[in-house]
């Protein structure tokens, strides 16, 4: 079971949009809305590097 006191992702290389604390972490890190982050993950997968490149327009 996940520890709900966590504030950072368990695996910093992968984005899990199904965990609230991870969703909050990544939206703050990238400065995007939940929806924008979910769209990016759907488009390029869960790799944090790929999502970051996508959000920065370098895809």
N, CA, C and O of each residue as an XYZ file, in Angstrom:
236
protein
N       0.831     -1.170      0.000
C       0.000      0.000      0.000
C       0.882      1.242      0.000
O       1.904      1.275      0.686
N       0.502      2.249     -0.753
C       1.276      3.481     -0.829
C       1.178      4.282      0.459
O       0.132      4.319      1.107
N       2.269      4.912      0.812
C       2.313      5.801      1.974
C       1.794      7.163      1.549
O       2.435      7.848      0.752
N       0.649      7.560      2.066
C       0.017      8.815      1.650
C       0.709     10.047      2.209
O       0.326     11.170      1.883
N       1.726      9.854      3.047
C       2.498     10.977      3.559
C       3.620     11.369      2.616
O       4.304     12.365      2.850
N       3.815     10.614      1.570
C       4.869     10.902      0.604
C       4.555     12.165     -0.174
O       3.397     12.463     -0.469
N       5.587     12.888     -0.494
C       5.444     14.131     -1.240
C       6.154     14.080     -2.583
O       5.936     14.934     -3.443
N       7.000     13.079     -2.760
C       7.778     12.933     -3.990
C       7.477     11.569     -4.603
O       7.065     10.649     -3.896
N       7.676     11.435     -5.889
C       7.416     10.140     -6.536
C       8.379      9.062     -6.054
O       9.520      9.341     -5.686
N       7.891      7.823     -6.066
C       8.753      6.698     -5.697
C       9.834      6.489     -6.743
O      10.969      6.159     -6.400
N       9.505      6.672     -7.990
C      10.437      6.511     -9.098
C      10.465      7.832     -9.853
O       9.533      8.140    -10.596
N      11.515      8.607     -9.671
C      11.592      9.948    -10.251
C      11.692      9.928    -11.780
O      11.595     10.979    -12.415
N      11.882      8.761    -12.371
C      11.988      8.667    -13.821
C      10.637      8.413    -14.489
O      10.509      8.514    -15.709
N       9.630      8.081    -13.675
C       8.317      7.729    -14.213
C       7.228      8.526    -13.517
O       7.314      8.792    -12.318
N       6.209      8.906    -14.266
C       5.101      9.686    -13.742
C       3.881      8.790    -13.577
O       3.461      8.113    -14.516
N       3.322      8.793    -12.377
C       2.110      8.034    -12.100
C       0.994      9.038    -11.815
O       0.905      9.571    -10.708
N       0.149      9.296    -12.802
C      -0.924     10.287    -12.634
C      -2.091      9.742    -11.822
O      -3.065     10.457    -11.584
N      -2.007      8.494    -11.398
C      -3.077      7.890    -10.602
C      -2.864      8.033     -9.102
O      -3.717      7.615     -8.318
N      -1.753      8.610     -8.691
C      -1.468      8.881     -7.280
C      -1.528     10.396     -7.086
O      -0.796     11.141     -7.738
N      -2.398     10.842     -6.191
C      -2.589     12.279     -5.983
C      -1.303     13.006     -5.645
O      -1.044     14.083     -6.182
N      -0.476     12.427     -4.746
C       0.748     13.120     -4.351
C       1.733     13.227     -5.505
O       2.469     14.209     -5.598
N       1.756     12.238     -6.379
C       2.632     12.320     -7.550
C       2.090     13.328     -8.555
O       2.846     14.106     -9.136
N       0.800     13.310     -8.750
C       0.179     14.275     -9.662
C       0.494     15.697     -9.209
O       0.853     16.546    -10.024
N       0.361     15.952     -7.924
C       0.656     17.281     -7.392
C       2.137     17.625     -7.581
O       2.473     18.741     -7.979
N       3.013     16.671     -7.296
C       4.452     16.900     -7.447
C       4.794     17.296     -8.888
O       5.467     18.300     -9.124
N       4.321     16.493     -9.843
C       4.699     16.729    -11.241
C       4.042     17.981    -11.818
O       4.669     18.681    -12.614
N       2.810     18.282    -11.443
C       2.179     19.509    -11.961
C       2.911     20.736    -11.442
O       3.085     21.712    -12.172
N       3.343     20.693    -10.183
C       4.117     21.809     -9.636
C       5.489     21.893    -10.285
O       5.955     22.984    -10.613
N       6.135     20.758    -10.473
C       7.475     20.743    -11.083
C       7.454     21.314    -12.502
O       8.333     22.088    -12.882
N       6.437     20.923    -13.282
C       6.378     21.368    -14.671
C       5.557     22.637    -14.870
O       5.576     23.224    -15.952
N       4.839     23.065    -13.837
C       4.033     24.284    -13.935
C       2.854     24.142    -14.881
O       2.548     25.057    -15.646
N       2.189     22.986    -14.826
C       1.050     22.718    -15.702
C      -0.141     22.229    -14.878
O       0.004     21.869    -13.710
N      -1.301     22.221    -15.496
C      -2.510     21.715    -14.851
C      -2.507     20.184    -14.847
O      -1.743     19.545    -15.571
N      -3.380     19.616    -14.013
C      -3.543     18.157    -13.986
C      -3.872     17.633    -15.376
O      -3.301     16.644    -15.836
N      -4.799     18.311    -16.030
C      -5.253     17.865    -17.351
C      -4.115     17.894    -18.372
O      -3.964     16.966    -19.165
N      -3.319     18.962    -18.348
C      -2.199     19.083    -19.293
C      -1.181     17.962    -19.050
O      -0.644     17.388    -19.997
N      -0.924     17.662    -17.791
C       0.017     16.590    -17.473
C      -0.532     15.246    -17.940
O       0.193     14.450    -18.536
N      -1.807     14.994    -17.673
C      -2.428     13.736    -18.110
C      -2.369     13.598    -19.638
O      -2.105     12.510    -20.150
N      -2.610     14.680    -20.354
C      -2.551     14.649    -21.815
C      -1.138     14.337    -22.291
O      -0.949     13.567    -23.232
N      -0.155     14.935    -21.642
C       1.235     14.682    -22.027
C       1.607     13.218    -21.792
O       2.246     12.594    -22.639
N       1.207     12.672    -20.642
C       1.499     11.263    -20.340
C       0.799     10.356    -21.348
O       1.371      9.364    -21.799
N      -0.420     10.693    -21.693
C      -1.145      9.886    -22.683
C      -0.445      9.937    -24.042
O      -0.418      8.942    -24.767
N       0.110     11.075    -24.380
C       0.748     11.259    -25.692
C       2.128     10.593    -25.780
O       2.436      9.925    -26.767
N       2.968     10.780    -24.727
C       4.355     10.316    -24.835
C       4.739      9.223    -23.850
O       5.862      8.722    -23.900
N       3.834      8.841    -22.957
C       4.139      7.797    -21.982
C       4.527      8.363    -20.638
O       4.434      9.570    -20.417
N       4.966      7.492    -19.728
C       5.193      7.869    -18.342
C       6.616      8.336    -18.035
O       6.905      8.704    -16.897
N       7.493      8.329    -19.008
C       8.858      8.796    -18.781
C       8.854     10.286    -18.441
O       8.355     11.105    -19.213
N       9.416     10.630    -17.276
C       9.458     12.030    -16.861
C      10.238     12.880    -17.865
O       9.856     14.018    -18.137
N      11.322     12.342    -18.416
C      12.110     13.086    -19.400
C      11.302     13.346    -20.671
O      11.327     14.451    -21.213
N      10.590     12.332    -21.138
C       9.787     12.485    -22.355
C       8.655     13.482    -22.133
O       8.364     14.295    -23.011
N       8.024     13.426    -20.983
C       6.940     14.359    -20.674
C       7.487     15.778    -20.591
O       6.876     16.709    -21.116
N       8.621     15.949    -19.944
C       9.215     17.282    -19.840
C       9.547     17.847    -21.221
O       9.253     19.008    -21.503
N      10.158     17.028    -22.082
C      10.475     17.485    -23.453
C       9.189     17.855    -24.187
O       9.134     18.878    -24.870
N       8.170     17.037    -24.048
C       6.893     17.292    -24.708
C       6.292     18.610    -24.239
O       5.850     19.423    -25.052
N       6.277     18.817    -22.938
C       5.685     20.038    -22.390
C       6.473     21.290    -22.776
O       5.912     22.382    -22.866
N       7.760     21.124    -23.001
C       8.587     22.246    -23.421
C       8.570     22.452    -24.932
O       9.227     23.348    -25.462
N       7.800     21.600    -25.615
C       7.660     21.731    -27.055
C       8.805     21.149    -27.849
O       8.982     21.487    -29.019
N       9.588     20.276    -27.233
C      10.748     19.684    -27.898
C      10.497     18.218    -28.214
O      11.337     17.367    -27.922
N       9.356     17.920    -28.802
C       9.019     16.525    -29.097
C       9.192     16.285    -30.537
O       8.962     15.172    -31.009
